[in-house]
Amino acid sequence: RQQSGEGGDVVQFFSNTFYSSEKENAVIQVVRIGSLYGKCSVQWKTEDNSAHDGKKYRGAAGTLEFGHGECVRSFEIQLIDDDNFDSTLDFYVVLFGGMNCVIDSAGSRSVVMITDDDIFPSNKHEEQIKEGSEDELYGVGWSLLFSFMGFCFSHVPEIRWKTCLCLLLSMLGNAYYLSTIFLRVYLVDTVLDNITPGTAEKLWFPGDRNSTSVAVGLAWILPNFILLGADYFEMAVLEMGFNIRYHLRVNLFRKYLNYTEKSRQLVPLQDLKISMMEDIPELVSQGYLIIFELWSMLGKIVCIAYFMLRKHPHSAIPLFAYPILIFIYVQCTYTRRLSLMAKEGEGQSDTTGSIMHLHTAQRLVNHYNANGYVVSQFENILRRQRSLTMDLKSFEFWNSQLIPWITLLAIGNYMAMSSRVVLSGNTSLGSFLATINVYKDLGDRFTTILRGFTSLSKSISPLCGLTLQFSYPVDVLDRSENFQRRERFAQDWLQTRASTGVSPDDIPIVFEDVQVAYSPCMNVATGGFSVQAPQGTIIQIAGPHDSGKMTMLSLICDGLPPSTGAVLVSPHLNLLHVPHLPLFGDSQGVFFNLHMISDESQYSPEIYARGVQILQKLRLDKRWIKDMYDAEAQALHKALESSYDMAPHHTLWCYEEGEDEEEEEEEEEVDLPWTSKLSTSEKWRFQLARALLHNPHVLAIHRPVQELEGEVRQAVLSALQDFVQMRGLDIEGGLDRTRRRPRTVIFTTGSNDRFEIADYVWRITPGSGVIVEKCPSRGGRP
């Protein structure tokens, strides 16, 4: 592996993210940057992430060879097309083992996102789902529910074999239940009947009633040990609720992260919370797991029917009455129940939403002394929710009386016939008593079945809501189209200039006659904006407030589509947009917020040291910040020491005399969240430090020094200048400066004054458009 000379070209993926539909293979492109002299090669392989080898794609590995003068090569990965719904899944492709080239570690791993065109829970309901109305889905509610069951059975991991085994094991309980019916009859009519001739010969131990009684007792008890073992096995091994809840929650969470802005408006945060914590558990328990209870009850009813038809055929009339009445009941109450549940769910959503809105607006409410009004509104919401809840409870109460009253009437009627049935000799006393118990059991079983079918119908409401949430559009398709457009732009740019020896480092950021209807500087009146921004430069976008500066950054980094024209950026560039409003993960500390790492496995002493250097560079070196950063880093270091041979953690901070006492006095005043201790300037600089650690190729920043003065202002500007000149700040290991990709900074200012670090100024004049000015060149620019 050569690091210099003619074999020192840099190889990386053409993009950090590739997109492909499951109906076609994924095409992965790798780019070679440098002199392109001679041959080189790299190895590649796939790695699972949310998409798994053999289910959504065919894992593969290979070697990619570049010939003399070749800049871009590609390979394909086979994707698996199925009819099962998944939110956008992805897997990794990794470059390694470079020969006669250097692999850029920042571009050695790429994500392949697979767009899925299937519909949850089944494609056959596509027309109703596209209507976007729960009322429309209620019309096919039962069909939708059966499709959901099929989805769980065939697509959720482990559910197929667990379901089949649970259904088989439930037959053990039914067999035991049938045997207990006959044991009771045998005990009364044979074992305990010492009057009727011939009963002694029917004993299990002929002539010995005591031994037979003991045997009957053992026959009643011993099978329960087998049933206990089966129940434990179902609980410990065959538990399915977690698998289905996990699958649905992860897919909904992944779907929500990719929602378009319009989709997020359709699913407010409180609705997402209710779906995750209430609707999904309810759907799983009442829409799938309930089938095992129903299956068991149906088996017991078959046992009861067998006994009744064998002993007293005329007493089996309720067997036919129960299911007919249940069917009529479910059909008549279906629409009313779903309507009441929907209203009750809306009331619950309003209550949760008001609490969540209060959390985000609490300071505003307190500042304007609106507590009384907010409490009054919350009371009205609670009263409305109670009214809706009581309507549903009243409906459920009266409908729960159906089966118990049918059972009561059936038993009373059979008891009224007792003298004619028993005294006439048509049936034995044991059979008569067993039949009364069977009637009671029959009522209990059908009550359970009715409750089960009621639960199934109730599960249709959350199912319809989840179905719509899974159907709302995501921005992955827009990102895919944007990627393909930028990919074509970069390829065409390189091909048309291949004879001049250009490389991807020379591809500029291009605005082609861009117009944005609502932008003051790029609308129809001012005309389209066209410019080429070279890589490795600093660009200042200067103009007054509300002139369209933020829009220009969004056009470059956020994929904001212009009204007309195009903004073209090579896909090999990693873009990062830093807004002016500081963003923090409130539940995480300084280290996690700065480095954006997910667990201790991503920690290293090099990461720690780089963070220290950048915090110091941006004057974020107060004692309490140092202590918190070090404490979190040391905890991560200790977590890794048990698995890796690592040197002890040593702090890199330099503490000044007298700093301890001053900071301790400040901390003793009040114990606040760490973000509350940061000043407005520190919050913004912290956000910039995070961006510099992320090390993007193009860093777009909105008003980075708008509220800064003096040395702090100069420190920020110097950091941005060093970031471009050094092609990244304080990078440990990896490529040296000459082989790293150029870095570009685009920042906005609220004044027309030109900053010395700028290479270009895009000056915005409302009503006149954008004027591009090239600044005088300065030494030191690479």
VOGU-3710 file (C-alpha; in Angstrom, 3 decimals, decimal comma):
1> rqqsgeggdv> 0,000/0,000/0,000  1,684/3,157/-1,167  1,216/6,513/0,492  3,063/8,806/-1,905  4,424/9,133/-5,401  2,596/7,912/-8,447  0,608/5,419/-6,378  -0,669/8,048/-3,970  -4,107/8,642/-5,458  -7,012/8,792/-3,020
11> vqffsntfys> -9,992/6,451/-3,438  -13,386/6,912/-1,813  -17,072/6,338/-2,468  -18,716/8,780/-4,849  -21,310/9,542/-2,173  -21,865/8,929/1,520  -25,360/7,702/0,661  -26,672/5,772/-2,334  -30,358/5,246/-3,102  -32,051/2,401/-4,915
21> sekenaviqv> -35,524/0,930/-5,317  -35,989/-2,693/-4,300  -37,095/-3,411/-7,876  -33,585/-2,792/-9,237  -30,016/-3,455/-8,221  -28,031/-0,877/-6,276  -25,280/0,744/-8,343  -22,337/1,842/-6,190  -19,752/4,218/-7,598  -16,195/4,671/-6,375
31> vrigslygkc> -14,069/7,672/-7,344  -10,309/7,961/-7,686  -8,788/11,387/-7,047  -5,232/12,356/-7,948  -2,911/11,968/-10,905  -4,777/8,858/-12,197  -1,378/7,493/-13,178  -1,047/3,724/-13,431  -3,337/1,087/-11,993  -4,750/0,689/-8,507
41> svqwktedns> -7,404/-1,408/-6,801  -9,541/-1,551/-3,691  -11,601/-4,290/-2,090  -15,207/-3,810/-1,068  -17,782/-5,676/0,991  -21,311/-5,272/2,315  -22,354/-5,113/5,972  -25,814/-5,431/7,500  -27,585/-2,549/9,143  -31,394/-2,376/9,202
51> ahdgkkyrga> -31,428/-4,376/5,946  -30,193/-7,947/6,333  -28,317/-10,158/3,924  -30,628/-12,708/2,311  -33,804/-10,771/3,124  -33,485/-7,372/1,425  -30,195/-7,754/-0,454  -27,579/-10,331/-1,427  -24,408/-9,779/0,532  -21,310/-9,631/-1,613
61> agtlefghge> -17,645/-8,688/-1,713  -15,161/-8,065/-4,476  -12,236/-6,123/-5,873  -12,557/-2,963/-7,937  -9,676/-2,165/-10,287  -8,894/1,239/-11,776  -6,980/1,367/-15,032  -4,609/4,122/-16,036  -6,546/7,377/-16,318  -9,792/5,946/-14,881
71> cvrsfeiqli> -11,525/8,214/-12,392  -14,846/6,493/-11,631  -15,697/2,782/-11,387  -18,876/1,084/-10,222  -20,264/-2,257/-9,069  -23,763/-3,601/-8,436  -25,398/-5,229/-5,425  -28,478/-7,386/-5,941  -31,574/-6,297/-4,027  -34,480/-8,596/-3,145
81> dddnfdstld> -37,936/-7,478/-4,225  -40,803/-8,743/-2,061  -44,420/-7,800/-1,374  -43,906/-7,121/2,337  -43,905/-3,594/3,694  -40,773/-2,149/5,266  -39,885/1,418/6,014  -36,705/2,603/4,326  -34,009/0,026/5,139  -30,290/0,392/4,573
91> fyvvlfggmn> -27,011/-1,500/4,629  -23,353/-0,508/4,389  -20,705/-0,881/1,728  -17,104/-0,644/2,914  -13,812/-0,049/1,102  -10,610/-1,666/2,369  -7,359/-3,205/1,174  -6,241/-0,481/-1,230  -3,336/-1,331/-3,549  -1,250/1,504/-5,057
101> cvidsagsrs> -3,708/4,006/-3,590  -4,862/5,528/-0,328  -8,415/5,044/0,967  -9,895/8,176/2,508  -11,268/7,024/5,867  -14,023/9,654/5,676  -15,234/8,153/2,390  -14,521/4,481/3,049  -18,033/3,633/4,261  -21,297/4,452/2,547
111> vvmitdddif> -24,960/3,770/3,246  -27,232/2,163/0,653  -30,881/3,109/1,267  -33,571/0,832/-0,182  -36,855/2,530/-1,021  -39,878/0,272/-0,548  -43,005/0,687/-2,680  -45,121/-1,798/-0,711  -47,975/-0,751/1,571  -48,671/-1,628/5,197
121> psnkheeqik> -50,180/-4,091/5,937  -50,983/-5,318/2,409  -50,890/-3,999/-1,133  -54,482/-5,080/-1,775  -55,799/-2,106/0,231  -53,824/0,448/-1,767  -56,861/2,320/-3,102  -58,519/2,772/0,304  -55,238/3,776/1,955  -54,504/6,405/-0,687
131> egsedelygv> -57,780/8,107/0,229  -56,059/9,112/3,474  -59,206/8,750/5,595  -59,766/6,496/8,594  -63,484/6,367/7,767  -62,596/4,896/4,375  -60,451/2,249/6,070  -63,214/1,358/8,538  -65,212/0,085/5,563  -62,570/-2,585/4,946
141> gwsllfsfmg> -61,602/-2,879/8,616  -61,951/-6,648/8,968  -60,082/-7,297/5,734  -57,383/-4,867/6,873  -57,134/-6,708/10,197  -56,734/-10,100/8,512  -54,016/-8,578/6,311  -52,261/-7,339/9,457  -52,383/-10,846/10,915  -50,883/-12,185/7,703
151> fcfshvpeir> -48,194/-9,489/7,809  -47,205/-10,452/11,355  -47,284/-14,172/10,572  -45,194/-14,004/7,405  -42,929/-10,990/7,863  -42,132/-10,402/11,532  -39,101/-12,525/12,518  -39,826/-15,752/14,479  -43,604/-15,243/14,495  -44,471/-17,949/11,947
161> wktclcllls> -43,053/-20,948/13,828  -44,028/-19,586/17,238  -47,634/-19,122/16,108  -47,892/-22,668/14,760  -46,396/-24,164/17,911  -48,677/-22,123/20,194  -51,759/-23,288/18,292  -50,662/-26,911/18,660  -49,889/-26,604/22,374  -53,298/-25,073/23,049
171> mlgnayylst> -54,833/-28,394/21,979  -53,362/-30,003/25,101  -55,556/-27,827/27,303  -58,639/-28,621/25,225  -57,973/-32,344/25,424  -57,647/-32,076/29,195  -60,853/-29,999/29,404  -62,835/-32,655/27,490  -61,433/-35,383/29,711  -62,532/-33,523/32,874
181> iflrvylvdt> -66,147/-33,408/31,614  -66,233/-37,180/31,216  -64,362/-37,664/34,499  -67,106/-35,789/36,372  -69,828/-37,886/34,721  -67,884/-41,096/35,371  -67,320/-40,154/39,018  -71,038/-39,512/39,701  -72,648/-42,185/37,497  -70,165/-45,001/38,020
191> vldnitpgta> -67,703/-44,599/40,894  -70,148/-43,126/43,411  -73,214/-45,081/42,206  -73,343/-48,249/44,315  -77,052/-48,777/43,690  -77,336/-49,243/39,935  -76,451/-52,797/38,940  -73,386/-53,275/36,760  -71,429/-50,187/37,842  -68,855/-52,270/39,724
201> eklwfpgdrn> -67,733/-53,915/36,484  -67,199/-50,473/34,858  -64,687/-49,378/37,490  -61,058/-48,933/36,418  -60,246/-51,339/39,230  -63,233/-53,764/39,078  -64,920/-54,056/42,449  -62,605/-51,501/44,115  -64,290/-48,102/44,301  -61,635/-46,599/46,597
211> stsvavglaw> -58,755/-47,357/44,222  -60,789/-46,102/41,278  -61,552/-42,853/43,144  -57,832/-42,364/43,762  -57,125/-43,061/40,081  -59,758/-40,514/39,023  -58,149/-37,938/41,336  -54,722/-38,641/39,874  -56,151/-38,410/36,351  -57,492/-34,986/37,318
221> ilpnfillga> -54,194/-33,749/38,813  -51,268/-35,268/36,886  -51,972/-33,790/33,425  -51,684/-30,335/34,977  -47,935/-30,820/35,341  -47,715/-31,274/31,573  -49,934/-28,228/31,054  -47,774/-26,223/33,485  -44,661/-27,110/31,501  -46,388/-26,169/28,253
231> dyfemavlem> -47,527/-22,828/29,717  -44,022/-22,052/30,945  -42,585/-22,940/27,545  -45,062/-20,579/25,881  -44,173/-17,805/28,316  -40,389/-18,231/28,184  -39,791/-19,303/24,584  -42,876/-18,580/22,499  -43,524/-14,995/23,671  -44,449/-13,004/20,557
241> gfniryhlrv> -45,710/-9,647/21,811  -42,257/-8,098/22,094  -41,214/-9,195/18,594  -44,267/-7,640/16,934  -44,199/-4,462/19,046  -40,475/-4,088/18,380  -40,937/-4,538/14,637  -43,792/-2,028/14,397  -42,171/0,559/16,658  -38,822/0,478/14,883
251> nlfrkylnyt> -40,476/0,763/11,475  -42,695/3,651/12,608  -39,737/5,408/14,231  -37,672/5,001/11,069  -40,616/6,147/8,956  -41,117/9,266/11,099  -37,460/10,244/10,779  -37,862/10,278/6,993  -41,241/12,059/6,933  -41,703/15,078/4,715
261> eksrqlvplq> -42,611/18,337/6,422  -46,248/17,873/5,431  -46,294/14,350/6,880  -44,942/15,638/10,202  -47,796/18,116/10,335  -50,260/15,241/9,862  -48,642/13,287/12,720  -47,957/15,667/15,620  -45,602/14,463/18,305  -48,385/13,551/20,732
271> dlkismmedi> -49,963/11,277/18,102  -46,619/9,577/17,547  -46,262/9,044/21,310  -49,765/7,565/21,568  -49,095/5,314/18,583  -45,841/4,052/20,086  -46,923/3,595/23,689  -50,635/2,747/23,382  -51,850/1,974/19,866  -49,136/-0,530/18,963
281> pelvsqgyli> -49,407/-2,515/22,244  -53,207/-2,492/21,916  -53,059/-3,610/18,297  -50,614/-6,415/19,063  -52,554/-7,758/22,050  -56,067/-7,318/20,639  -55,315/-7,701/16,952  -52,969/-10,693/16,931  -52,271/-12,329/20,294  -56,019/-12,552/20,986
291> ifelwsmlgk> -56,306/-15,229/18,290  -54,630/-17,753/20,609  -57,249/-17,177/23,293  -60,007/-17,418/20,683  -58,479/-20,601/19,279  -58,378/-22,135/22,746  -61,993/-21,133/23,459  -63,171/-22,511/20,118  -61,452/-25,779/20,963  -63,259/-25,947/24,297
301> ivciayfmlr> -66,580/-25,221/22,584  -65,916/-28,112/20,204  -65,342/-30,301/23,269  -68,607/-29,088/24,827  -70,457/-29,680/21,559  -69,089/-33,213/21,385  -70,305/-33,937/24,924  -73,750/-32,379/24,392  -74,409/-34,064/21,076  -73,342/-37,411/22,516
311> khphsaiplf> -75,253/-37,189/25,782  -78,203/-34,813/25,125  -78,600/-33,754/21,484  -81,673/-31,663/22,334  -79,667/-29,568/24,823  -77,268/-28,382/22,097  -79,604/-25,652/20,816  -77,563/-22,845/22,517  -74,557/-23,990/20,490  -76,238/-22,554/17,412
321> aypilifiyv> -77,882/-19,586/19,136  -74,662/-18,168/20,596  -72,654/-17,715/17,358  -75,647/-16,313/15,469  -76,280/-13,709/18,167  -72,567/-12,872/18,419  -72,336/-12,337/14,657  -75,385/-10,061/14,649  -74,085/-8,173/17,683  -70,614/-7,552/16,244
331> qctytrrlsl> -72,034/-6,372/12,932  -74,531/-4,012/14,566  -72,060/-2,439/16,997  -68,977/-2,281/14,732  -69,459/1,222/13,324  -70,696/2,720/16,593  -67,766/1,290/18,562  -65,120/2,586/16,138  -66,746/6,019/16,103  -66,711/6,241/19,898
341> makegegqsd> -63,130/4,956/20,062  -61,991/7,520/17,492  -63,565/10,363/19,476  -62,098/9,081/22,732  -58,682/8,839/21,044  -58,954/12,427/19,817  -59,707/13,570/23,348  -56,676/11,717/24,655  -54,514/13,211/21,901  -55,723/16,711/22,803
351> ttgsimhlht> -54,830/16,134/26,461  -51,360/14,803/25,667  -50,800/17,538/23,097  -51,661/20,314/25,522  -49,129/18,958/28,026  -46,404/18,694/25,378  -47,152/22,185/24,079  -46,924/23,535/27,622  -43,480/21,947/27,967  -42,211/23,835/24,913
361> aqrlvnhyna> -43,992/27,115/25,704  -43,702/27,232/29,497  -41,387/30,251/29,581  -43,637/32,139/27,174  -46,686/31,381/29,338  -44,906/32,513/32,508  -43,506/35,689/30,969  -46,924/36,855/29,803  -48,723/35,705/32,980  -51,051/33,407/31,031
371> ngyvvsqfen> -51,117/30,593/33,589  -54,786/31,042/34,450  -55,903/30,959/30,833  -53,802/27,866/30,081  -55,184/26,011/33,127  -58,749/26,931/32,123  -58,177/25,569/28,619  -56,700/22,376/30,050  -59,740/21,908/32,305  -62,042/22,203/29,283
381> ilrrqrsltm> -59,995/19,577/27,449  -60,216/17,202/30,430  -63,985/17,661/30,714  -64,419/16,892/27,038  -62,201/13,825/27,325  -64,208/12,542/30,309  -67,476/12,977/28,406  -66,109/11,001/25,456  -64,673/8,312/27,741  -67,988/7,884/29,585
391> dlksfefwns> -69,852/7,512/26,279  -67,540/4,644/25,357  -67,795/3,038/28,817  -71,602/3,187/28,757  -71,624/1,572/25,331  -69,285/-1,211/26,517  -71,316/-1,840/29,692  -74,622/-2,528/27,968  -73,043/-4,625/25,262  -71,250/-6,783/27,827
401> qlipwitlla> -74,609/-8,037/29,151  -75,575/-10,069/26,053  -73,985/-13,467/26,678  -74,477/-13,604/30,485  -78,231/-13,125/30,067  -78,457/-15,755/27,332  -76,581/-18,180/29,598  -78,825/-17,317/32,547  -81,961/-18,033/30,520  -80,568/-21,298/29,107
411> ignymamssr> -79,615/-22,687/32,548  -82,920/-21,600/34,094  -84,871/-23,270/31,291  -82,876/-26,512/31,648  -83,373/-26,532/35,425  -87,117/-26,060/34,905  -87,070/-29,279/32,856  -85,085/-31,212/35,497  -87,968/-33,305/36,836  -89,015/-34,527/33,397
421> vvlsgntslg> -85,445/-35,125/32,208  -83,990/-36,937/35,241  -86,997/-38,606/36,883  -88,233/-39,977/33,577  -84,935/-41,772/33,156  -83,952/-39,967/29,964  -80,648/-38,937/31,541  -78,605/-39,742/34,602  -78,132/-37,403/37,519  -74,411/-37,114/36,766
431> sflatinvyk> -75,079/-36,205/33,160  -77,712/-33,662/34,253  -75,364/-31,969/36,737  -72,522/-32,058/34,212  -74,796/-30,494/31,602  -75,617/-27,581/33,926  -71,872/-27,028/34,429  -71,384/-27,360/30,681  -74,043/-24,689/30,077  -72,218/-22,398/32,471
441> dlgdrfttil> -68,882/-23,198/30,839  -70,457/-22,671/27,436  -71,625/-19,217/28,472  -68,185/-18,393/29,855  -66,508/-19,605/26,649  -68,811/-17,636/24,390  -68,396/-14,608/26,653  -64,662/-14,928/26,107  -65,192/-15,347/22,370  -67,451/-12,304/22,263
451> rgftslsksi> -64,875/-10,356/24,221  -62,239/-11,586/21,785  -64,192/-10,531/18,702  -64,959/-7,228/20,402  -61,232/-6,779/20,998  -60,581/-7,610/17,360  -63,070/-4,971/16,251  -61,579/-2,469/18,711  -58,095/-3,129/17,329  -59,255/-1,930/13,907
461> splcgltlqf> -59,238/1,680/15,134  -55,518/1,817/16,075  -54,726/-0,325/13,025  -56,338/2,239/10,707  -54,431/5,049/12,403  -51,111/3,217/12,116  -51,850/2,275/8,514  -52,226/5,936/7,613  -49,064/6,886/9,506  -47,147/4,197/7,626
471> sypvdvldrs> -48,587/5,465/4,328  -47,627/9,134/4,630  -44,912/10,209/2,173  -41,248/10,383/3,124  -38,516/12,564/1,690  -36,308/9,636/0,665  -37,687/9,705/-2,878  -36,946/13,430/-3,142  -33,450/12,845/-1,795  -32,988/9,996/-4,258
481> enfqrrerfa> -34,019/12,186/-7,188  -31,745/14,971/-5,939  -28,858/12,498/-5,617  -29,385/11,184/-9,144  -29,487/14,737/-10,509  -26,257/15,643/-8,743  -24,659/12,361/-9,775  -25,405/13,054/-13,456  -24,066/16,587/-13,069  -20,749/15,394/-11,601
491> qdwlqtrast> -20,306/12,628/-14,177  -21,080/14,953/-17,086  -18,755/17,606/-15,696  -15,870/15,137/-15,416  -16,494/13,544/-18,821  -16,645/16,827/-20,725  -13,347/17,941/-19,159  -11,557/14,592/-19,058  -8,887/15,753/-21,506  -7,858/18,614/-19,205
501> gvspddipiv> -6,961/16,333/-16,297  -9,596/17,599/-13,877  -10,579/15,685/-10,743  -13,652/15,706/-8,469  -11,842/18,319/-6,362  -12,357/20,750/-9,228  -16,155/20,321/-9,480  -17,744/23,604/-8,344  -21,058/24,260/-6,646  -23,260/25,539/-9,456
511> fedvqvaysp> -26,352/27,753/-9,429  -28,062/27,600/-12,830  -30,608/30,392/-13,325  -32,088/29,695/-9,873  -35,359/31,347/-8,928  -37,323/30,953/-5,688  -40,776/32,483/-5,829  -40,820/33,731/-2,216  -37,173/34,867/-2,076  -36,586/38,659/-2,208
521> cmnvatggfs> -33,317/38,178/-4,115  -34,064/35,317/-6,540  -37,632/35,833/-7,697  -39,083/36,500/-11,126  -38,638/40,258/-10,786  -34,916/40,080/-9,957  -34,208/37,295/-12,449  -32,458/33,967/-11,980  -29,196/33,641/-10,055  -26,266/31,885/-11,724
531> vqapqgtiiq> -22,811/31,375/-10,257  -20,073/28,776/-9,781  -18,505/28,438/-6,341  -15,081/26,721/-6,444  -14,176/24,177/-3,797  -11,633/25,227/-1,189  -12,895/28,792/-0,845  -14,671/30,946/1,721  -17,842/32,614/0,485  -19,633/35,391/2,350
541> iagphdsgkm> -23,327/35,967/1,617  -23,932/39,563/2,689  -27,243/41,341/2,915  -29,864/42,782/5,253  -32,287/40,715/7,290  -35,099/38,926/5,436  -33,295/39,183/2,123  -33,017/35,439/1,366  -29,613/34,462/2,798  -30,963/31,431/4,687
551> tmlslicdgl> -32,756/30,296/1,527  -29,456/30,201/-0,368  -27,895/27,950/2,288  -30,932/25,654/2,214  -30,704/25,394/-1,574  -27,140/24,109/-1,239  -27,327/21,823/1,786  -30,933/20,908/2,534  -32,122/19,878/-0,911  -34,623/22,747/-1,028
561> ppstgavlvs> -35,957/22,680/-4,607  -35,903/26,023/-6,445  -38,969/27,226/-8,318  -36,944/27,162/-11,540  -33,343/26,376/-12,383  -31,071/24,011/-10,464  -28,496/23,954/-7,677  -25,888/21,305/-8,495  -23,390/19,864/-6,022  -21,227/16,800/-6,578
571> phlnllhvph> -22,520/13,882/-4,455  -19,018/13,084/-3,186  -19,145/16,241/-1,068  -20,389/15,941/2,502  -22,608/18,961/3,215  -23,542/20,384/6,623  -25,902/23,286/7,316  -25,498/24,959/10,723  -28,546/27,120/11,567  -28,297/30,172/13,789
581> lplfgdsqgv> -30,546/28,609/16,448  -28,375/26,346/18,651  -29,501/22,720/18,833  -28,779/20,382/21,759  -29,695/16,914/22,914  -31,013/17,887/26,336  -30,675/14,401/27,806  -26,969/14,128/26,902  -23,905/15,802/28,336  -21,122/17,921/26,877
591> ffnlhmisde> -19,085/15,102/25,325  -22,015/13,375/23,612  -23,427/16,673/22,328  -20,072/17,723/20,943  -19,026/14,487/19,240  -22,488/13,063/18,473  -21,381/9,521/19,279  -23,984/6,902/20,143  -22,033/4,611/22,505  -18,635/3,990/24,084
601> sqyspeiyar> -17,421/1,860/21,164  -16,982/5,055/19,125  -14,754/6,683/21,737  -11,000/6,968/21,323  -8,266/9,101/22,919  -7,820/10,812/19,535  -11,472/11,899/19,526  -11,075/13,252/23,047  -7,924/15,202/22,161  -9,446/16,693/19,021
611> gvqilqklrl> -12,449/17,880/20,994  -10,195/19,573/23,562  -8,260/21,392/20,837  -11,341/22,716/19,060  -13,052/23,787/22,299  -9,916/25,715/23,229  -9,705/27,236/19,758  -13,262/28,592/20,124  -12,700/29,801/23,717  -15,038/27,215/25,229
621> dkrwikdmyd> -12,670/26,377/28,074  -14,434/27,376/31,275  -13,577/25,126/34,195  -17,033/23,533/34,497  -17,046/22,734/30,760  -13,614/21,135/31,099  -14,676/19,094/34,118  -17,880/17,828/32,532  -16,125/16,996/29,255  -13,346/15,145/31,099
631> aeaqalhkal> -15,739/13,257/33,400  -17,789/11,960/30,480  -14,660/11,066/28,503  -13,197/9,215/31,487  -16,422/7,226/31,933  -16,293/6,179/28,281  -12,597/5,356/28,633  -13,254/3,083/31,625  -16,089/1,343/29,794  -13,637/0,405/27,041
641> essydmaphh> -10,741/-0,614/29,293  -12,343/-3,976/30,096  -12,446/-4,892/26,397  -9,375/-3,150/24,988  -5,818/-2,611/26,139  -5,846/1,151/26,610  -3,546/3,527/28,411  -5,011/5,378/31,412  -6,995/8,529/30,661  -5,077/11,784/31,137
651> tlwcyeeged> -6,582/15,233/30,879  -5,209/17,597/28,238  -6,682/20,758/29,752  -4,470/23,481/31,176  -5,935/25,055/34,319  -5,066/28,568/35,383  -4,450/29,568/38,978  -7,497/30,906/40,786  -9,858/29,401/38,251  -11,097/26,689/40,633
661> eeeeeeeeev> -12,445/29,038/43,268  -14,198/31,350/40,812  -15,963/28,525/38,988  -16,954/26,750/42,217  -18,645/29,931/43,453  -20,644/30,162/40,229  -21,725/26,516/40,432  -22,810/26,785/44,072  -25,391/29,438/43,199  -27,846/27,103/41,494
671> dlpwtsklst> -27,839/23,604/40,025  -29,011/24,142/36,436  -28,920/21,968/33,316  -25,551/22,408/31,661  -27,049/24,055/28,570  -28,618/26,730/30,792  -25,149/27,678/32,055  -23,987/28,522/28,536  -24,318/32,085/27,325  -25,934/32,756/23,943
681> sekwrfqlar> -22,494/33,208/22,411  -21,204/29,985/23,992  -24,183/28,025/22,728  -23,501/29,145/19,201  -19,756/28,490/19,435  -20,473/25,045/20,864  -22,638/24,311/17,842  -19,838/25,490/15,548  -17,329/23,285/17,401  -19,592/20,296/16,775
691> allhnphvla> -19,734/21,158/13,065  -15,948/21,493/12,795  -15,493/18,123/14,507  -17,920/16,599/11,995  -15,465/17,803/9,319  -17,770/18,268/6,297  -16,501/19,192/2,848  -18,943/22,103/2,604  -19,853/23,966/5,787  -22,793/26,363/5,408
701> ihrpvqeleg> -23,281/28,615/8,441  -26,013/31,153/9,111  -24,693/34,314/10,821  -21,716/32,782/12,690  -20,360/36,067/14,106  -23,494/38,194/14,131  -23,464/38,740/17,909  -19,754/38,263/18,629  -17,156/40,925/19,299  -13,462/41,316/19,932
711> evrqavlsal> -11,257/38,299/20,522  -14,130/35,814/20,458  -15,228/37,061/17,038  -11,676/36,811/15,735  -11,298/33,299/17,182  -14,351/32,092/15,254  -13,184/33,681/11,993  -9,689/32,227/12,444  -11,146/28,765/13,050  -13,161/28,977/9,825
721> qdfvqmrgld> -10,129/30,178/7,893  -7,936/27,399/9,297  -10,653/24,864/8,499  -10,412/25,782/4,802  -6,649/26,245/4,625  -5,803/23,035/6,504  -8,627/21,067/4,848  -10,030/20,170/8,237  -9,115/21,112/11,807  -6,846/19,106/14,103
731> ieggldrtrr> -7,365/15,822/12,259  -5,434/13,014/13,928  -4,276/10,166/11,706  -5,853/9,557/8,309  -4,619/11,443/5,250  -2,129/14,274/5,309  -3,231/17,751/4,268  -2,191/17,405/0,624  -4,384/14,336/0,108  -7,459/15,513/1,953
741> rprtvifttg> -10,443/16,894/0,082  -10,788/20,690/-0,110  -13,006/22,338/2,475  -15,458/25,103/1,601  -17,156/27,529/3,988  -20,250/29,519/3,024  -21,464/31,888/5,724  -24,003/34,697/5,944  -23,758/38,123/7,547  -26,401/40,702/8,360
751> sndrfeiady> -24,328/43,592/7,031  -22,721/44,449/3,708  -19,223/44,753/5,201  -16,766/42,349/3,607  -14,851/40,038/5,923  -11,137/39,628/5,295  -11,280/35,841/5,266  -13,743/35,770/2,339  -12,607/34,803/-1,169  -15,966/35,707/-2,688
761> vwritpgsgv> -18,860/37,887/-1,569  -22,378/37,244/-2,805  -23,942/40,612/-2,095  -27,749/40,636/-1,850  -29,677/43,768/-2,709  -33,454/43,394/-2,213  -35,231/44,073/-5,458  -32,010/43,928/-7,503  -30,795/40,369/-7,019  -27,358/38,975/-6,124
771> ivekcpsrgg> -24,020/40,459/-7,161  -20,921/38,228/-7,005  -17,646/39,916/-6,048  -14,226/38,263/-6,083  -12,017/39,418/-3,264  -8,306/40,193/-3,625  -6,216/37,032/-3,314  -4,134/36,542/-0,206  -1,184/34,372/0,510  -1,491/31,086/2,282
781> rp> -4,454/29,791/0,334  -3,815/26,210/-0,818
//
